[in-house]
Amino acid sequence: MALDASYKSDLLHIEAIIAELERIAERGDEIAPTSLINVPDYWRCRIEGLLGRQDISGADRKHAQAVMDRLHRIADAGPEK
């Protein structure tokens, strides 16, 4: 149960960061890579780590994939595109 709560908490934390990155992108501001918090690849790796877990439920796997999709949209809308 503790492991279940741990990865769920991690997923919610990641989702909150992705929401903030979305807000930055929606304002038209550039996401400066001044810290790991602003580096989409860091969050992609964290989500991939969750998706690679054997004990993640189907619902949480879908949730993690939806967060990953949101992250991809942020990256696709970046200033270099």
Gaussian input, Z-matrix of N, CA and C with variables (Angstrom, degrees):
# hf/3-21g

backbone

0 1
 N
 C     1     B1
 C     2     B2     1     A1
 N     3     B3     2     A2     1     D1
 C     4     B4     3     A3     2     D2
 C     5     B5     4     A4     3     D3
 N     6     B6     5     A5     4     D4
 C     7     B7     6     A6     5     D5
 C     8     B8     7     A7     6     D6
 N     9     B9     8     A8     7     D7
 C    10    B10     9     A9     8     D8
 C    11    B11    10    A10     9     D9
 N    12    B12    11    A11    10    D10
 C    13    B13    12    A12    11    D11
 C    14    B14    13    A13    12    D12
 N    15    B15    14    A14    13    D13
 C    16    B16    15    A15    14    D14
 C    17    B17    16    A16    15    D15
 N    18    B18    17    A17    16    D16
 C    19    B19    18    A18    17    D17
 C    20    B20    19    A19    18    D18
 N    21    B21    20    A20    19    D19
 C    22    B22    21    A21    20    D20
 C    23    B23    22    A22    21    D21
 N    24    B24    23    A23    22    D22
 C    25    B25    24    A24    23    D23
 C    26    B26    25    A25    24    D24
 N    27    B27    26    A26    25    D25
 C    28    B28    27    A27    26    D26
 C    29    B29    28    A28    27    D27
 N    30    B30    29    A29    28    D28
 C    31    B31    30    A30    29    D29
 C    32    B32    31    A31    30    D30
 N    33    B33    32    A32    31    D31
 C    34    B34    33    A33    32    D32
 C    35    B35    34    A34    33    D33
 N    36    B36    35    A35    34    D34
 C    37    B37    36    A36    35    D35
 C    38    B38    37    A37    36    D36
 N    39    B39    38    A38    37    D37
 C    40    B40    39    A39    38    D38
 C    41    B41    40    A40    39    D39
 N    42    B42    41    A41    40    D40
 C    43    B43    42    A42    41    D41
 C    44    B44    43    A43    42    D42
 N    45    B45    44    A44    43    D43
 C    46    B46    45    A45    44    D44
 C    47    B47    46    A46    45    D45
 N    48    B48    47    A47    46    D46
 C    49    B49    48    A48    47    D47
 C    50    B50    49    A49    48    D48
 N    51    B51    50    A50    49    D49
 C    52    B52    51    A51    50    D50
 C    53    B53    52    A52    51    D51
 N    54    B54    53    A53    52    D52
 C    55    B55    54    A54    53    D53
 C    56    B56    55    A55    54    D54
 N    57    B57    56    A56    55    D55
 C    58    B58    57    A57    56    D56
 C    59    B59    58    A58    57    D57
 N    60    B60    59    A59    58    D58
 C    61    B61    60    A60    59    D59
 C    62    B62    61    A61    60    D60
 N    63    B63    62    A62    61    D61
 C    64    B64    63    A63    62    D62
 C    65    B65    64    A64    63    D63
 N    66    B66    65    A65    64    D64
 C    67    B67    66    A66    65    D65
 C    68    B68    67    A67    66    D66
 N    69    B69    68    A68    67    D67
 C    70    B70    69    A69    68    D68
 C    71    B71    70    A70    69    D69
 N    72    B72    71    A71    70    D70
 C    73    B73    72    A72    71    D71
 C    74    B74    73    A73    72    D72
 N    75    B75    74    A74    73    D73
 C    76    B76    75    A75    74    D74
 C    77    B77    76    A76    75    D75
 N    78    B78    77    A77    76    D76
 C    79    B79    78    A78    77    D77
 C    80    B80    79    A79    78    D78
 N    81    B81    80    A80    79    D79
 C    82    B82    81    A81    80    D80
 C    83    B83    82    A82    81    D81
 N    84    B84    83    A83    82    D82
 C    85    B85    84    A84    83    D83
 C    86    B86    85    A85    84    D84
 N    87    B87    86    A86    85    D85
 C    88    B88    87    A87    86    D86
 C    89    B89    88    A88    87    D87
 N    90    B90    89    A89    88    D88
 C    91    B91    90    A90    89    D89
 C    92    B92    91    A91    90    D90
 N    93    B93    92    A92    91    D91
 C    94    B94    93    A93    92    D92
 C    95    B95    94    A94    93    D93
 N    96    B96    95    A95    94    D94
 C    97    B97    96    A96    95    D95
 C    98    B98    97    A97    96    D96
 N    99    B99    98    A98    97    D97
 C   100   B100    99    A99    98    D98
 C   101   B101   100   A100    99    D99
 N   102   B102   101   A101   100   D100
 C   103   B103   102   A102   101   D101
 C   104   B104   103   A103   102   D102
 N   105   B105   104   A104   103   D103
 C   106   B106   105   A105   104   D104
 C   107   B107   106   A106   105   D105
 N   108   B108   107   A107   106   D106
 C   109   B109   108   A108   107   D107
 C   110   B110   109   A109   108   D108
 N   111   B111   110   A110   109   D109
 C   112   B112   111   A111   110   D110
 C   113   B113   112   A112   111   D111
 N   114   B114   113   A113   112   D112
 C   115   B115   114   A114   113   D113
 C   116   B116   115   A115   114   D114
 N   117   B117   116   A116   115   D115
 C   118   B118   117   A117   116   D116
 C   119   B119   118   A118   117   D117
 N   120   B120   119   A119   118   D118
 C   121   B121   120   A120   119   D119
 C   122   B122   121   A121   120   D120
 N   123   B123   122   A122   121   D121
 C   124   B124   123   A123   122   D122
 C   125   B125   124   A124   123   D123
 N   126   B126   125   A125   124   D124
 C   127   B127   126   A126   125   D125
 C   128   B128   127   A127   126   D126
 N   129   B129   128   A128   127   D127
 C   130   B130   129   A129   128   D128
 C   131   B131   130   A130   129   D129
 N   132   B132   131   A131   130   D130
 C   133   B133   132   A132   131   D131
 C   134   B134   133   A133   132   D132
 N   135   B135   134   A134   133   D133
 C   136   B136   135   A135   134   D134
 C   137   B137   136   A136   135   D135
 N   138   B138   137   A137   136   D136
 C   139   B139   138   A138   137   D137
 C   140   B140   139   A139   138   D138
 N   141   B141   140   A140   139   D139
 C   142   B142   141   A141   140   D140
 C   143   B143   142   A142   141   D141
 N   144   B144   143   A143   142   D142
 C   145   B145   144   A144   143   D143
 C   146   B146   145   A145   144   D144
 N   147   B147   146   A146   145   D145
 C   148   B148   147   A147   146   D146
 C   149   B149   148   A148   147   D147
 N   150   B150   149   A149   148   D148
 C   151   B151   150   A150   149   D149
 C   152   B152   151   A151   150   D150
 N   153   B153   152   A152   151   D151
 C   154   B154   153   A153   152   D152
 C   155   B155   154   A154   153   D153
 N   156   B156   155   A155   154   D154
 C   157   B157   156   A156   155   D155
 C   158   B158   157   A157   156   D156
 N   159   B159   158   A158   157   D157
 C   160   B160   159   A159   158   D158
 C   161   B161   160   A160   159   D159
 N   162   B162   161   A161   160   D160
 C   163   B163   162   A162   161   D161
 C   164   B164   163   A163   162   D162
 N   165   B165   164   A164   163   D163
 C   166   B166   165   A165   164   D164
 C   167   B167   166   A166   165   D165
 N   168   B168   167   A167   166   D166
 C   169   B169   168   A168   167   D167
 C   170   B170   169   A169   168   D168
 N   171   B171   170   A170   169   D169
 C   172   B172   171   A171   170   D170
 C   173   B173   172   A172   171   D171
 N   174   B174   173   A173   172   D172
 C   175   B175   174   A174   173   D173
 C   176   B176   175   A175   174   D174
 N   177   B177   176   A176   175   D175
 C   178   B178   177   A177   176   D176
 C   179   B179   178   A178   177   D177
 N   180   B180   179   A179   178   D178
 C   181   B181   180   A180   179   D179
 C   182   B182   181   A181   180   D180
 N   183   B183   182   A182   181   D181
 C   184   B184   183   A183   182   D182
 C   185   B185   184   A184   183   D183
 N   186   B186   185   A185   184   D184
 C   187   B187   186   A186   185   D185
 C   188   B188   187   A187   186   D186
 N   189   B189   188   A188   187   D187
 C   190   B190   189   A189   188   D188
 C   191   B191   190   A190   189   D189
 N   192   B192   191   A191   190   D190
 C   193   B193   192   A192   191   D191
 C   194   B194   193   A193   192   D192
 N   195   B195   194   A194   193   D193
 C   196   B196   195   A195   194   D194
 C   197   B197   196   A196   195   D195
 N   198   B198   197   A197   196   D196
 C   199   B199   198   A198   197   D197
 C   200   B200   199   A199   198   D198
 N   201   B201   200   A200   199   D199
 C   202   B202   201   A201   200   D200
 C   203   B203   202   A202   201   D201
 N   204   B204   203   A203   202   D202
 C   205   B205   204   A204   203   D203
 C   206   B206   205   A205   204   D204
 N   207   B207   206   A206   205   D205
 C   208   B208   207   A207   206   D206
 C   209   B209   208   A208   207   D207
 N   210   B210   209   A209   208   D208
 C   211   B211   210   A210   209   D209
 C   212   B212   211   A211   210   D210
 N   213   B213   212   A212   211   D211
 C   214   B214   213   A213   212   D212
 C   215   B215   214   A214   213   D213
 N   216   B216   215   A215   214   D214
 C   217   B217   216   A216   215   D215
 C   218   B218   217   A217   216   D216
 N   219   B219   218   A218   217   D217
 C   220   B220   219   A219   218   D218
 C   221   B221   220   A220   219   D219
 N   222   B222   221   A221   220   D220
 C   223   B223   222   A222   221   D221
 C   224   B224   223   A223   222   D222
 N   225   B225   224   A224   223   D223
 C   226   B226   225   A225   224   D224
 C   227   B227   226   A226   225   D225
 N   228   B228   227   A227   226   D226
 C   229   B229   228   A228   227   D227
 C   230   B230   229   A229   228   D228
 N   231   B231   230   A230   229   D229
 C   232   B232   231   A231   230   D230
 C   233   B233   232   A232   231   D231
 N   234   B234   233   A233   232   D232
 C   235   B235   234   A234   233   D233
 C   236   B236   235   A235   234   D234
 N   237   B237   236   A236   235   D235
 C   238   B238   237   A237   236   D236
 C   239   B239   238   A238   237   D237
 N   240   B240   239   A239   238   D238
 C   241   B241   240   A240   239   D239
 C   242   B242   241   A241   240   D240

   B1=1.4455
   B2=1.5203
   B3=1.3350
   B4=1.4605
   B5=1.5245
   B6=1.3336
   B7=1.4600
   B8=1.5179
   B9=1.3264
   B10=1.4523
   B11=1.5253
   B12=1.3265
   B13=1.4651
   B14=1.5183
   B15=1.3146
   B16=1.4584
   B17=1.5241
   B18=1.3201
   B19=1.4681
   B20=1.5184
   B21=1.3427
   B22=1.4597
   B23=1.5282
   B24=1.3110
   B25=1.4617
   B26=1.5277
   B27=1.3152
   B28=1.4610
   B29=1.5281
   B30=1.3181
   B31=1.4619
   B32=1.5272
   B33=1.3264
   B34=1.4652
   B35=1.5302
   B36=1.3211
   B37=1.4645
   B38=1.5296
   B39=1.3121
   B40=1.4669
   B41=1.5261
   B42=1.3159
   B43=1.4627
   B44=1.5326
   B45=1.3270
   B46=1.4699
   B47=1.5262
   B48=1.3186
   B49=1.4697
   B50=1.5251
   B51=1.3274
   B52=1.4688
   B53=1.5267
   B54=1.3324
   B55=1.4705
   B56=1.5296
   B57=1.3195
   B58=1.4646
   B59=1.5281
   B60=1.3244
   B61=1.4661
   B62=1.5322
   B63=1.3332
   B64=1.4707
   B65=1.5278
   B66=1.3368
   B67=1.4646
   B68=1.5276
   B69=1.3128
   B70=1.4694
   B71=1.5253
   B72=1.3293
   B73=1.4692
   B74=1.5331
   B75=1.3364
   B76=1.4701
   B77=1.5225
   B78=1.3237
   B79=1.4660
   B80=1.5221
   B81=1.3154
   B82=1.4590
   B83=1.5135
   B84=1.3184
   B85=1.4554
   B86=1.5218
   B87=1.2985
   B88=1.4538
   B89=1.5207
   B90=1.3105
   B91=1.4616
   B92=1.5217
   B93=1.3202
   B94=1.4653
   B95=1.5240
   B96=1.3320
   B97=1.4634
   B98=1.5319
   B99=1.3305
   B100=1.4594
   B101=1.5253
   B102=1.3163
   B103=1.4603
   B104=1.5214
   B105=1.3198
   B106=1.4661
   B107=1.5190
   B108=1.3087
   B109=1.4600
   B110=1.5241
   B111=1.3159
   B112=1.4592
   B113=1.5279
   B114=1.3110
   B115=1.4613
   B116=1.5287
   B117=1.3452
   B118=1.4744
   B119=1.5333
   B120=1.3197
   B121=1.4695
   B122=1.5303
   B123=1.3211
   B124=1.4695
   B125=1.5210
   B126=1.3435
   B127=1.4578
   B128=1.5208
   B129=1.3206
   B130=1.4632
   B131=1.5299
   B132=1.3130
   B133=1.4766
   B134=1.5217
   B135=1.3211
   B136=1.4704
   B137=1.5260
   B138=1.3257
   B139=1.4699
   B140=1.5226
   B141=1.3255
   B142=1.4717
   B143=1.5203
   B144=1.3257
   B145=1.4628
   B146=1.5171
   B147=1.3177
   B148=1.4665
   B149=1.5242
   B150=1.3346
   B151=1.4656
   B152=1.5263
   B153=1.3189
   B154=1.4575
   B155=1.5207
   B156=1.3109
   B157=1.4661
   B158=1.5258
   B159=1.2980
   B160=1.4667
   B161=1.5221
   B162=1.3524
   B163=1.4609
   B164=1.5238
   B165=1.3248
   B166=1.4586
   B167=1.5383
   B168=1.3114
   B169=1.4673
   B170=1.5283
   B171=1.3085
   B172=1.4581
   B173=1.5193
   B174=1.3330
   B175=1.4684
   B176=1.5267
   B177=1.3290
   B178=1.4645
   B179=1.5261
   B180=1.3123
   B181=1.4662
   B182=1.5365
   B183=1.3287
   B184=1.4650
   B185=1.5280
   B186=1.3302
   B187=1.4624
   B188=1.5323
   B189=1.3298
   B190=1.4684
   B191=1.5280
   B192=1.3184
   B193=1.4619
   B194=1.5233
   B195=1.3224
   B196=1.4731
   B197=1.5293
   B198=1.3186
   B199=1.4656
   B200=1.5301
   B201=1.3197
   B202=1.4722
   B203=1.5267
   B204=1.3113
   B205=1.4651
   B206=1.5218
   B207=1.3267
   B208=1.4658
   B209=1.5248
   B210=1.3100
   B211=1.4619
   B212=1.5267
   B213=1.3086
   B214=1.4714
   B215=1.5273
   B216=1.3384
   B217=1.4675
   B218=1.5263
   B219=1.3256
   B220=1.4665
   B221=1.5279
   B222=1.3142
   B223=1.4631
   B224=1.5231
   B225=1.3410
   B226=1.4651
   B227=1.5336
   B228=1.3176
   B229=1.4590
   B230=1.5235
   B231=1.3403
   B232=1.4590
   B233=1.5013
   B234=1.3391
   B235=1.4582
   B236=1.5266
   B237=1.3405
   B238=1.4673
   B239=1.5064
   B240=1.3526
   B241=1.4721
   B242=1.4982
   A1=111.00
   A2=116.71
   A3=119.75
   A4=110.94
   A5=116.64
   A6=119.58
   A7=110.63
   A8=116.80
   A9=121.80
   A10=109.99
   A11=116.81
   A12=121.06
   A13=110.41
   A14=117.67
   A15=121.60
   A16=111.70
   A17=117.82
   A18=117.77
   A19=111.24
   A20=117.81
   A21=119.80
   A22=110.44
   A23=116.30
   A24=121.11
   A25=109.98
   A26=117.06
   A27=121.75
   A28=110.40
   A29=117.08
   A30=121.20
   A31=110.83
   A32=117.28
   A33=120.20
   A34=111.22
   A35=116.71
   A36=121.04
   A37=110.16
   A38=116.57
   A39=121.18
   A40=109.84
   A41=116.49
   A42=119.96
   A43=111.16
   A44=117.40
   A45=120.63
   A46=110.77
   A47=117.20
   A48=120.73
   A49=110.09
   A50=116.71
   A51=120.65
   A52=109.64
   A53=117.24
   A54=120.57
   A55=110.25
   A56=117.46
   A57=120.24
   A58=110.73
   A59=117.79
   A60=120.56
   A61=110.51
   A62=116.88
   A63=120.36
   A64=110.53
   A65=116.40
   A66=119.69
   A67=111.01
   A68=116.79
   A69=120.97
   A70=109.84
   A71=115.73
   A72=120.40
   A73=111.14
   A74=116.93
   A75=120.47
   A76=111.92
   A77=116.94
   A78=120.47
   A79=111.06
   A80=116.26
   A81=120.32
   A82=112.87
   A83=116.34
   A84=120.54
   A85=109.80
   A86=115.80
   A87=120.70
   A88=109.04
   A89=116.27
   A90=121.26
   A91=107.10
   A92=115.57
   A93=121.11
   A94=109.98
   A95=117.20
   A96=120.63
   A97=112.21
   A98=117.05
   A99=120.75
   A100=112.90
   A101=117.19
   A102=122.12
   A103=108.15
   A104=116.28
   A105=120.07
   A106=112.08
   A107=117.23
   A108=120.45
   A109=110.98
   A110=116.63
   A111=121.11
   A112=114.32
   A113=118.14
   A114=121.52
   A115=109.84
   A116=117.01
   A117=119.70
   A118=113.62
   A119=118.60
   A120=120.23
   A121=111.89
   A122=116.65
   A123=120.10
   A124=109.84
   A125=116.78
   A126=120.97
   A127=111.31
   A128=116.84
   A129=120.61
   A130=109.46
   A131=117.02
   A132=120.76
   A133=111.18
   A134=116.56
   A135=119.72
   A136=110.61
   A137=116.76
   A138=120.13
   A139=109.99
   A140=117.17
   A141=120.18
   A142=110.59
   A143=116.82
   A144=120.45
   A145=111.48
   A146=116.30
   A147=119.76
   A148=110.96
   A149=116.15
   A150=119.61
   A151=112.02
   A152=117.32
   A153=121.49
   A154=114.13
   A155=116.98
   A156=120.30
   A157=110.43
   A158=115.94
   A159=121.17
   A160=111.87
   A161=116.45
   A162=119.76
   A163=114.10
   A164=118.20
   A165=120.58
   A166=109.51
   A167=115.96
   A168=120.33
   A169=109.99
   A170=115.70
   A171=120.53
   A172=112.23
   A173=116.27
   A174=120.53
   A175=110.70
   A176=116.48
   A177=119.26
   A178=111.26
   A179=117.00
   A180=120.44
   A181=109.80
   A182=117.02
   A183=120.69
   A184=110.51
   A185=116.58
   A186=121.47
   A187=109.94
   A188=116.46
   A189=120.81
   A190=110.70
   A191=117.45
   A192=120.27
   A193=110.46
   A194=117.36
   A195=120.40
   A196=110.45
   A197=116.97
   A198=120.58
   A199=109.51
   A200=116.53
   A201=120.74
   A202=110.02
   A203=117.41
   A204=121.22
   A205=110.94
   A206=116.73
   A207=120.37
   A208=110.55
   A209=116.09
   A210=120.69
   A211=110.51
   A212=117.46
   A213=121.24
   A214=110.95
   A215=117.21
   A216=119.97
   A217=111.44
   A218=116.38
   A219=119.63
   A220=109.68
   A221=116.32
   A222=120.87
   A223=111.08
   A224=116.97
   A225=121.17
   A226=111.93
   A227=117.29
   A228=121.53
   A229=112.27
   A230=115.88
   A231=120.07
   A232=113.85
   A233=117.62
   A234=122.45
   A235=114.36
   A236=116.23
   A237=118.69
   A238=112.39
   A239=117.64
   A240=120.60
   A241=111.36
   D1=-39.01
   D2=-179.17
   D3=-64.32
   D4=-39.64
   D5=177.72
   D6=-64.49
   D7=-40.44
   D8=178.36
   D9=-59.66
   D10=-47.30
   D11=179.65
   D12=-65.52
   D13=-34.14
   D14=-179.15
   D15=-65.50
   D16=-49.11
   D17=-178.27
   D18=-72.28
   D19=-30.92
   D20=176.14
   D21=-65.71
   D22=-41.77
   D23=177.62
   D24=-63.35
   D25=-42.35
   D26=178.56
   D27=-62.09
   D28=-42.95
   D29=179.87
   D30=-63.73
   D31=-41.71
   D32=178.53
   D33=-65.33
   D34=-37.76
   D35=176.65
   D36=-63.18
   D37=-47.26
   D38=179.37
   D39=-60.85
   D40=-42.96
   D41=-180.00
   D42=-61.60
   D43=-38.43
   D44=178.45
   D45=-64.10
   D46=-40.01
   D47=178.22
   D48=-66.16
   D49=-42.78
   D50=179.28
   D51=-61.47
   D52=-39.95
   D53=177.80
   D54=-61.11
   D55=-40.29
   D56=178.07
   D57=-66.68
   D58=-41.41
   D59=176.73
   D60=-62.59
   D61=-36.78
   D62=176.49
   D63=-62.72
   D64=-43.08
   D65=179.36
   D66=-62.20
   D67=-41.30
   D68=178.09
   D69=-61.44
   D70=-46.67
   D71=-178.82
   D72=-65.16
   D73=-39.86
   D74=-179.88
   D75=-64.39
   D76=-31.88
   D77=177.07
   D78=-73.72
   D79=-11.43
   D80=-178.66
   D81=86.85
   D82=7.31
   D83=178.46
   D84=-79.24
   D85=147.94
   D86=176.14
   D87=-79.02
   D88=139.66
   D89=176.77
   D90=-86.91
   D91=99.50
   D92=-177.61
   D93=-77.18
   D94=131.30
   D95=-179.12
   D96=-80.31
   D97=54.53
   D98=-177.66
   D99=-82.11
   D100=-15.25
   D101=175.84
   D102=-154.05
   D103=167.55
   D104=-179.84
   D105=-58.96
   D106=-28.35
   D107=-178.90
   D108=-58.62
   D109=-31.94
   D110=-176.62
   D111=-95.83
   D112=5.29
   D113=-176.10
   D114=-101.82
   D115=105.99
   D116=-178.16
   D117=-54.54
   D118=-35.23
   D119=-179.63
   D120=-62.03
   D121=-33.81
   D122=177.18
   D123=-61.55
   D124=-47.08
   D125=-179.03
   D126=-69.82
   D127=-33.75
   D128=175.94
   D129=-60.35
   D130=-44.34
   D131=179.03
   D132=-64.13
   D133=-39.54
   D134=178.74
   D135=-63.73
   D136=-42.58
   D137=179.60
   D138=-67.49
   D139=-42.11
   D140=177.74
   D141=-59.91
   D142=-35.89
   D143=176.61
   D144=-62.33
   D145=-41.54
   D146=177.12
   D147=-66.50
   D148=-43.81
   D149=-179.49
   D150=-65.19
   D151=-24.17
   D152=179.59
   D153=-81.92
   D154=-7.58
   D155=-179.87
   D156=-70.69
   D157=141.67
   D158=178.27
   D159=-79.57
   D160=-24.65
   D161=-173.74
   D162=-95.44
   D163=8.52
   D164=-179.37
   D165=-78.58
   D166=135.64
   D167=-178.71
   D168=-72.19
   D169=163.32
   D170=177.63
   D171=-60.88
   D172=-41.66
   D173=179.50
   D174=-64.66
   D175=-41.94
   D176=179.84
   D177=-71.14
   D178=-32.00
   D179=175.26
   D180=-63.78
   D181=-43.09
   D182=177.55
   D183=-63.77
   D184=-40.67
   D185=178.43
   D186=-61.79
   D187=-46.95
   D188=179.67
   D189=-62.24
   D190=-39.33
   D191=179.38
   D192=-67.65
   D193=-36.71
   D194=177.53
   D195=-65.02
   D196=-39.51
   D197=176.94
   D198=-65.35
   D199=-40.13
   D200=177.39
   D201=-61.43
   D202=-42.35
   D203=178.76
   D204=-61.25
   D205=-40.99
   D206=176.90
   D207=-62.00
   D208=-41.07
   D209=178.90
   D210=-63.31
   D211=-41.59
   D212=177.94
   D213=-61.35
   D214=-39.44
   D215=178.57
   D216=-63.97
   D217=-37.21
   D218=177.03
   D219=-62.94
   D220=-47.39
   D221=-178.84
   D222=-64.11
   D223=-39.81
   D224=-179.89
   D225=-66.70
   D226=-27.32
   D227=-178.49
   D228=-92.00
   D229=5.65
   D230=-177.75
   D231=-58.99
   D232=165.88
   D233=-175.65
   D234=-63.90
   D235=-22.36
   D236=-178.99
   D237=-80.29
   D238=-8.54
   D239=-178.46
   D240=-86.74

